[in-house]
Amino acid sequence: MLIYIIFIIFLIPLCLFNCWFLFVYIIYFLFFIFFFCRFYDFFSLISCRIGLDLYSFGFCCLTLWICNLMIYSMVYYNFFYYSYFFMLNVNLLILFLFLCFLSLGIFSFYFFFESSVLPVFFIILGWGYQPERLISGYFLILYMIFSSLPLFLCIINFFGLSGLIIFFSLGCSLRELCCFFLVFAFLVRFPIFMFHFWLPRAHVESPARGSIILAGVMLKLGGFGLIRFSLFIYDFFIFYRWVFVGLRLFGSFYIRIFCLVQRDIKVIVALSSVSHMGFVIRGVFTMTTLGVLGGYFLIVGHGLISSCLFYYIGCVYDRFGRRRLFILRGLINLLPSYRIFFFFSCIGNISCPPRLSLFSEILIVSGLLSWRSLTMFYIFFCFILTGCYRIVLFSLRQHGGSRSLLIYMDGGLLRDLIVFFFHLVPFFFLLFNLFYFI
């Protein structure tokens, strides 16, 4: 795996010289080499305390795909200032995420887990829309520090007790409070209900490309951490799962109601990400095979579909300068070529067949029902509310009369259509070969 890491490090000169076309082609080349490698066991390609497993493989592929599409979206963008520094941030983000997903040591995992926040922080502050992006960046940093400092203290305490800081040395010797702080850092990164206030602020003030990174990759770090640690602190997950599952059931119900009364479309999509990540938390904490596998597939599918939605919102905002539902109406007449991609993105979050999200939510619901059959009541209303705010979002945006504040713009750029296409095609066709990731 050191070959891939060195390969990414040597892409830094391409970023400094603003050679975006070479960067895109080389990242695609790296993706296909990485995607078609074969495994002989759960862990493979282990060297220097980094190694690839079947969980980190999907996350690494998602990171390369989403970040490369974000760089490609800069093509022919005339007013994108300091694009070389933006490419450098993306390259560092790919490097930190790769090292985080491949780390077998707890401290190295923590170091790269927290280092991945810095490129996103610079993207929000450097290319955000409003002066309030400073407050959003501070919210992001403060929430991450608030959740990660107890995790760092737990790692130091564990090293003092056992003298080992690798994942395989974790076990039943950890105290319950230490296990809670290990899990809490990933729940805030997801984020969990009542600690999700940084996410709408970060999405609203960040550019479209920053939202793609946040929704497509950064939120998935929490899911990867939960899945990785659940293999080693199994007893804590079993004993306290009723607390986290019950909190997420109530939180998902509340957030879906809140989405129905929102009028900023970017806030709606951001809060829907919180509710969908609640399904992942419930699936992982059931500690059943179906629940964990469904949460893993939902993370991959949500990374593709939510980044597509945020890119669509960014394209509309770049043309009209507005994100309100009651102003942006009748876009089927102004941007007719975008409507089919927006339709597929909306029904992808509703989990209509044949989508990857449908299969993953079926697995999660099966895991929940095998644990407690009473959860069906909350799940039923959550699905109904999800369909309601997605139908409202699509119908109010595409249909109705156009406002006089909106003028006719271009009917769509080829660059945007290609980015939409490469977001949705993996989301559709991964369903036909899910055995590749397990």
C-alpha positions in Angstrom: 0.0 0.0 0.0 3.0 2.3 0.3 3.1 2.5 -3.5 -0.4 4.2 -3.6 0.6 6.6 -0.8 3.8 7.7 -2.5 1.9 8.0 -5.7 -0.5 10.5 -4.1 2.3 12.4 -2.5 4.1 12.9 -5.8 0.9 14.5 -7.2 1.6 17.7 -5.2 3.7 19.4 -7.9 0.8 19.0 -10.4 -1.4 20.9 -7.9 1.1 23.7 -7.5 1.4 24.2 -11.2 -2.4 24.0 -11.6 -2.3 21.1 -14.1 -5.8 20.0 -13.3 -6.2 17.9 -16.5 -3.2 15.7 -15.6 -4.3 15.5 -12.0 -7.8 14.2 -13.1 -6.4 11.6 -15.5 -3.8 10.3 -13.1 -6.3 10.0 -10.3 -8.6 8.0 -12.6 -5.7 5.8 -13.5 -5.0 5.3 -9.8 -8.6 4.5 -9.1 -8.9 1.8 -11.7 -5.6 0.2 -10.6 -6.8 0.2 -7.0 -10.4 -0.9 -7.8 -9.4 -4.0 -9.8 -6.9 -5.3 -7.2 -7.8 -8.6 -5.7 -7.8 -9.8 -2.1 -6.9 -13.1 -0.6 -8.2 -12.6 3.0 -10.0 -9.9 5.1 -6.6 -8.1 5.5 -4.2 -7.8 2.7 -1.2 -5.6 1.5 0.0 -5.0 5.0 3.3 -3.1 5.4 4.5 -0.5 7.9 1.4 -0.6 10.1 -0.9 0.2 7.2 -3.1 -2.4 5.4 -6.2 -2.8 3.4 -9.3 -4.6 4.5 -12.6 -5.2 2.9 -14.2 -2.2 4.7 -11.5 0.3 3.9 -11.5 -0.8 0.3 -14.9 0.7 -0.4 -14.1 3.9 1.4 -10.8 4.4 -0.5 -12.6 3.9 -3.8 -15.3 6.4 -2.8 -12.7 9.0 -1.8 -10.8 8.8 -5.1 -14.0 8.9 -7.1 -15.7 11.8 -5.3 -12.5 14.0 -5.0 -11.7 13.5 -8.7 -15.2 14.5 -9.7 -14.8 17.6 -7.6 -11.6 18.6 -9.4 -13.2 17.9 -12.7 -16.0 20.3 -11.8 -13.4 23.1 -12.0 -13.1 22.8 -15.7 -13.7 26.1 -17.5 -14.7 27.8 -14.3 -13.6 31.3 -15.0 -14.0 32.8 -11.5 -12.4 30.1 -9.4 -9.6 32.0 -7.6 -6.5 30.3 -6.3 -7.4 27.0 -8.0 -3.9 25.6 -7.4 -4.4 26.0 -3.6 -7.8 24.3 -3.9 -6.2 21.4 -5.7 -3.5 21.1 -3.1 -6.1 20.9 -0.3 -8.0 18.2 -2.2 -4.7 16.2 -2.7 -3.9 16.5 1.0 -7.4 15.4 1.8 -7.0 12.3 -0.3 -3.7 11.5 1.3 -5.0 12.0 4.9 -8.1 9.9 4.2 -6.2 7.1 2.6 -3.8 6.9 5.5 -6.7 7.1 7.9 -8.6 4.2 6.2 -5.4 2.1 5.9 -4.0 2.7 9.4 -3.7 -0.3 11.7 -2.4 1.7 14.7 -4.8 3.6 16.9 -2.7 6.7 17.3 -1.9 7.0 13.6 -5.6 6.5 12.8 -6.4 9.3 15.3 -3.8 11.6 13.8 -5.0 11.3 10.2 -8.6 11.2 11.4 -8.2 14.7 12.8 -5.8 16.0 10.1 -8.5 15.5 7.5 -10.5 18.3 9.0 -7.9 21.0 8.1 -8.3 20.8 4.3 -12.1 21.1 4.6 -11.6 24.0 7.0 -9.5 25.8 4.5 -11.9 25.1 1.7 -14.8 26.6 3.7 -12.9 29.7 4.7 -11.3 30.3 1.4 -14.1 29.6 -1.1 -17.3 30.0 1.0 -20.2 32.2 -0.1 -20.8 34.6 2.8 -18.8 36.2 5.6 -20.6 33.8 8.0 -18.2 31.1 6.7 -15.8 32.1 9.5 -18.4 31.2 12.1 -19.1 27.9 10.3 -15.4 27.1 10.2 -15.1 27.8 13.9 -18.1 25.6 14.6 -16.5 22.8 12.6 -13.2 23.0 14.5 -14.8 23.4 17.9 -17.0 20.4 17.5 -14.2 18.3 16.3 -11.9 19.3 19.2 -14.7 18.8 21.7 -15.2 15.2 20.5 -11.6 14.2 19.7 -9.8 15.4 22.9 -11.4 12.7 25.1 -10.5 10.2 22.4 -6.9 11.3 22.5 -6.8 10.9 26.3 -8.3 7.5 26.0 -5.6 6.4 23.5 -2.9 7.7 25.9 -4.5 5.9 28.8 -4.7 2.7 26.8 -1.1 2.9 25.8 0.0 3.4 29.4 -2.0 0.3 30.5 -1.0 -2.1 27.8 1.9 -0.6 25.9 0.3 -1.3 22.6 -1.7 1.0 20.3 -2.9 -1.2 17.5 -6.5 -2.2 16.9 -5.9 -5.9 17.6 -4.8 -5.1 21.2 -8.3 -3.6 22.0 -10.5 -5.9 24.1 -12.6 -6.3 27.2 -9.9 -4.7 29.3 -11.1 -1.2 28.3 -13.4 0.6 30.8 -16.9 1.5 29.8 -16.2 5.3 30.0 -13.2 4.8 27.7 -15.2 2.8 25.2 -17.9 5.6 25.2 -15.3 8.2 24.3 -13.9 6.0 21.6 -17.4 5.8 20.1 -18.5 9.4 20.8 -15.8 11.0 18.5 -17.2 9.1 15.6 -20.8 9.8 16.5 -20.1 13.6 16.4 -18.4 13.2 13.0 -21.5 11.4 11.6 -23.2 13.5 13.3 -25.5 12.1 15.9 -28.7 14.0 16.9 -28.1 16.9 19.3 -24.5 17.2 18.1 -25.4 17.9 14.4 -25.6 21.7 14.6 -22.2 22.1 12.9 -23.3 20.3 9.8 -26.0 22.6 8.4 -23.8 25.6 9.1 -20.8 24.1 7.3 -22.9 23.0 4.3 -24.7 26.4 3.9 -21.5 28.5 4.0 -19.2 26.1 2.1 -19.0 26.1 -1.8 -20.5 23.3 -3.8 -17.2 21.5 -3.9 -16.8 21.7 -0.2 -20.3 20.3 0.3 -19.4 17.4 -2.0 -16.4 16.6 0.2 -18.4 16.9 3.4 -21.3 14.8 2.3 -19.4 12.4 0.1 -16.4 11.6 2.2 -16.0 13.4 5.5 -19.2 12.1 7.0 -18.2 8.6 6.2 -15.2 8.7 8.5 -17.6 8.3 11.4 -19.1 5.2 9.9 -15.7 3.7 9.2 -14.6 4.3 12.7 -17.7 2.7 14.2 -17.4 -0.3 12.0 -13.7 -0.7 12.7 -14.0 -0.3 16.5 -17.1 -2.5 16.7 -14.9 -5.5 15.8 -12.8 -5.0 18.9 -15.2 -3.5 21.6 -18.1 -5.8 20.8 -19.4 -6.1 24.4 -19.9 -2.3 24.7 -21.9 -2.2 21.5 -24.1 -5.1 22.6 -24.7 -3.8 26.2 -25.5 -0.1 25.3 -27.0 -0.4 21.8 -30.5 0.3 23.1 -29.4 3.8 24.2 -27.9 4.8 20.8 -30.6 3.1 18.7 -33.4 4.7 20.7 -31.8 8.1 20.5 -31.3 7.8 16.7 -34.9 6.6 16.2 -36.2 9.7 17.9 -33.7 12.0 16.3 -34.4 10.8 12.7 -38.2 11.3 13.3 -37.6 14.9 14.6 -35.1 15.8 11.8 -37.5 14.6 9.1 -40.3 16.8 10.5 -37.8 19.7 10.6 -37.0 19.1 6.9 -40.6 19.6 6.0 -40.7 23.2 7.3 -37.3 24.3 5.9 -37.2 26.6 2.9 -33.4 26.6 2.2 -32.8 23.6 -0.1 -29.2 23.2 1.0 -30.3 22.9 4.6 -32.9 20.3 3.6 -30.3 18.1 1.9 -27.8 18.6 4.8 -30.4 17.6 7.4 -31.5 14.6 5.3 -27.9 13.5 5.5 -28.1 13.5 9.3 -31.3 11.3 9.1 -29.7 8.9 6.7 -26.6 8.6 8.8 -28.9 7.7 11.7 -29.9 4.6 9.7 -26.2 3.7 9.6 -25.8 4.1 13.3 -28.8 2.0 14.0 -27.6 -0.7 11.7 -24.1 -0.8 13.2 -25.3 -0.8 16.8 -27.7 -3.7 16.2 -24.4 -5.8 15.8 -26.1 -8.1 13.4 -24.6 -9.2 10.1 -27.5 -7.7 8.1 -27.3 -4.4 10.1 -23.6 -3.8 9.7 -23.6 -4.8 6.1 -26.6 -2.6 5.3 -24.9 0.3 7.1 -21.8 -0.1 5.0 -23.7 -0.2 1.7 -25.8 2.8 2.8 -22.6 4.8 3.5 -21.3 4.1 0.0 -24.6 4.9 -1.7 -25.3 8.0 0.3 -21.8 9.3 -0.5 -22.6 9.2 -4.2 -26.2 10.5 -4.1 -25.8 13.3 -1.6 -22.7 14.7 -3.3 -24.8 14.7 -6.6 -27.5 16.7 -4.9 -25.1 19.2 -3.4 -23.5 19.7 -6.8 -26.9 20.3 -8.4 -27.7 22.9 -5.7 -24.3 24.6 -6.4 -25.0 24.7 -10.1 -28.3 26.4 -9.5 -26.8 28.8 -7.0 -24.0 29.8 -9.3 -26.6 30.8 -12.0 -29.3 32.4 -9.8 -27.7 33.3 -6.6 -30.6 31.9 -4.5 -31.5 28.7 -2.7 -35.1 29.4 -1.5 -37.8 27.0 -2.4 -40.4 29.7 -3.1 -38.1 31.7 -5.4 -36.6 28.9 -7.4 -39.7 27.5 -9.0 -40.3 26.3 -12.5 -36.7 25.3 -13.2 -37.9 22.6 -15.6 -38.3 25.5 -18.1 -35.0 27.2 -17.3 -32.7 24.2 -16.8 -34.5 21.4 -18.6 -31.4 19.2 -19.1 -30.9 19.0 -15.3 -34.3 17.7 -14.3 -33.7 14.0 -15.0 -30.5 14.0 -12.8 -32.3 15.8 -10.0 -35.2 13.4 -10.3 -32.9 10.4 -10.0 -31.1 11.9 -7.1 -34.3 12.6 -5.2 -35.8 9.1 -5.7 -32.3 7.7 -4.8 -32.7 9.1 -1.3 -36.3 7.8 -1.1 -34.8 4.4 -1.8 -36.9 3.4 -4.8 -35.9 0.3 -6.7 -33.5 -0.5 -8.2 -31.2 1.6 -6.1 -28.3 0.8 -3.8 -30.0 2.6 -0.9 -33.1 0.4 -1.1 -31.0 -2.8 -0.7 -29.1 -1.3 2.2 -32.2 0.0 4.1 -33.8 -3.5 3.7 -30.8 -5.0 5.4 -30.8 -2.4 8.2 -34.6 -2.8 8.8 -34.1 -6.6 8.9 -31.4 -6.2 11.5 -33.5 -3.8 13.6 -36.6 -6.1 13.5 -34.5 -9.1 14.4 -33.4 -7.1 17.5 -36.7 -5.3 18.5 -39.9 -5.6 16.5 -41.3 -2.4 18.2 -38.9 -0.3 16.1 -41.1 -0.9 13.1 -43.4 1.9 14.3 -40.7 4.6 14.1 -39.3 3.2 10.9 -42.7 3.3 9.2 -43.2 7.0 9.9 -39.6 7.9 9.1 -40.0 6.4 5.6 -43.3 8.3 5.1 -41.7 11.6 6.1 -38.7 11.0 3.9 -40.9 10.6 0.9 -42.9 13.7 1.8 -40.0 16.2 1.9 -38.4 14.7 -1.2 -41.6 15.0 -3.1 -42.0 18.6 -1.9 -38.4 19.4 -2.8 -38.7 18.1 -6.3 -42.2 19.4 -7.1 -41.6 22.9 -5.8 -38.3 23.2 -7.6 -39.2 21.9 -11.0 -42.9 22.8 -11.4 -44.9 25.9 -11.1 -44.5 29.4 -12.6 -41.1 31.0 -12.7 -40.5 34.1 -10.6 -39.7 37.4 -12.3 -36.5 37.5 -10.3 -35.1 34.6 -12.3 -33.8 35.4 -15.8 -33.0 32.9 -18.5 -29.5 31.4 -18.2 -27.7 28.7 -20.1 -29.5 25.4 -20.4 -26.7 23.5 -18.8 -23.0 22.9 -19.4 -21.5 19.6 -20.6 -19.2 19.6 -17.6 -22.2 19.5 -15.2 -23.9 16.8 -17.0 -20.8 14.6 -17.0 -20.4 15.1 -13.2 -24.0 14.2 -12.7 -23.6 11.1 -14.8 -20.6 9.8 -13.0 -22.3 10.3 -9.7 -25.4 8.4 -10.6 -24.0 5.5 -12.7 -22.0 3.9 -9.8 -25.1 4.4 -7.6 -27.2 2.4 -10.0 -24.8 -0.3 -11.1 -23.2 -1.2 -7.8 -26.4 -3.0 -6.9 -25.6 -5.7 -9.5 -22.3 -6.7 -8.0 -22.3 -6.1 -4.2 -20.2 -9.2 -3.6 -17.2 -7.1 -4.8 -17.1 -5.3 -1.5 -17.7 -8.2 0.9 
